Amino acid sequence: MSQKTFTIMGATGHIGHVLSEELLKKGHQVRALGRDPEKLSRLKAKGAETLSPSFGDAKALGAAFQGSDGVFLLIPPSYGEPDFSAYQIATGEAIAAAVKISGVKNAVNLSSIGADKPKGNGPIGNLHRMEKNLESIAGLNVVHLRAAYFMENLFYALPVLKGMGVVGTPLRADLKIPMVATRDLGVVSAQRLSALDFQGAEVLEYGGPEDVTMTQATALIGEAIGKPGLPYVQFPYEDAKQGMIGAGMTPQMAGLMIEMNQAFNEGRLEPTRTLGRGTTHLKEFLSGFAAAYRAK
């Protein structure tokens, strides 16, 4: 296998650091982009080149992409933005402009299940916009990696679990969700970039090994933390929204998250094709959740 050069946005995040390490193990050159100097230094120690361009600066980002055989693209989460939708749109447009400036020909773009729809799906709507921006670039081969519900999202239940002794979200108790570990998304992204086996625009919807309801997830959480019979509570949308705001989320962001949960509940975020499947089972993943629960 010939050595290639790949540039990874968000290389210090849950997905990006796994992706970067996997590519380095395969013998490729990695240009790791991120904002956390300590985490970047760990990748540098493993052989990566590290840079910290602003992801909203098309010129700087384009320079970072220059000469890459492929890039990993994402709009990083920044939930403290006063206008999260405007932030998503501006960052997505800067990324697309950077791809054009650099002339890069191959990309894996982190998107989400539900990004086939332009609205009514909370923050996912602007990932639809990002997909379309990338597809408009002549000569670009892109895989839209439409991720399912992150297992890591369950960590947001910790304050309620510790405070009220229940797992609670706005999601229906009986809703089957293809929860996926972010590690598996990093691994599959490395596989696709390393192979460069895609042409034009491809959609890869990706979940975990099995679909899980919140009732089942709560039972597994109870088992992991030593609380069998742990109850699950579906919170009313308005109560959940106020809880999010109380936890520091902006009212706009909380509204978007509620819209996304409602779209899940009403079946508007169903996969559009056969899912790719990761290997991490929820029971395995929850060992880390249990450690976080026991931590002070």
Buried (B, 14 or more C-beta within 10 A) or exposed (E): EEEBBBBBBBBBBBBBBBBBBBBBEBEBBBBBBBBEEEBBEBBBEEBBBBBBBEBBBBEBBBBBBBEBBBBBBBBBEEBEBEEBBEBBBBBBBBBBBBBBBBEBBBBBBBBBBBBBBBEBBBBBBBBBBBBBBBBEBEEBBBBBBBBBBBBBEBBEBBEBBEEEEBBBBBBBBEBEBBBBBBBBBBBBBBBBBBEBEBEEBBBBBBBBBEBBBBBBBBBBBBBBBEBEEBBBBBBEBEEBBBBBBEEEBBEBBBBBBBBBBBBBBEEEBEBEEEBBBBEBBBEEBBEBBBEEBEEE
